[in-house]
Amino acid sequence: ARPFSGEPGAFKRTANRKDYSLVPPADTVLDHLIQKGLEVWGVGKIEDVFAHRGITRSNHTPDNLSGMEYTMELLEKDFKGLVFTNLVDFDSKYGHRNDPAGFAKALAEFDEMLAQLLLKLKAADMLIITADHGCDPTTASTDHSREYVPLLVYGPSLLQGVNLGVRDTFADVAATIAEIFRLPQPPHSRSFLPEVCYAGI
């Protein structure tokens, strides 16, 4: 559900979006993390995406700025597990609204905050930046677009400059998280952890 406010001809979406997702038909990597006693902290609409399952703490931040600020706040805490952040503005404010200038501005703002976030990563941390679909603001349609999405991986103790290639499935991200925490591997997926780790890590 995407509520609007304003007058006819000048409606604007509010930050009170609500996603009514189906409950996952089987345990996800998030469930397995919790079953192992680890934390899963959702930022943005993550709680809604997974029907409020597999999450130990959630903050439904309304925009990119608050999402990044809260993510960096979490990185300063002493915990073991996963921080799962969704930055909604790229999609809802700029991609679907066909606003390339706004999209570019949001990317530049994210890039500045990313530099701050990287400084907060600990030696054993891994940062994964990706997307679940394209949303090109320059296409004629306001729907999702079909370009390949990025898969950027960084960690202070990881190899740099590794080409992870075109993955067969988005589930490879889940498989990588599962391997890091020694969890059951999701079906039909392949972890890229061996490709980015130094031998012996």
Secondary structure, DSSP 8 states (H G I E B T S, - for coil): ---EES-TT--EE-S---------SS--HHHHHHHTT-EEEEESTHHHHTTT-S-SEEE---SHHHHHHHHHHHHTS---EEEEE---HIIIIIITTT-HHHHHHHHHHHHHHHHHHHTT--TT--EEEE-SSB--TTSSSSS-B-S---EEEE-TTB-SS------S-THHHHHHHHHHTT----TT----HHHHB-TT-
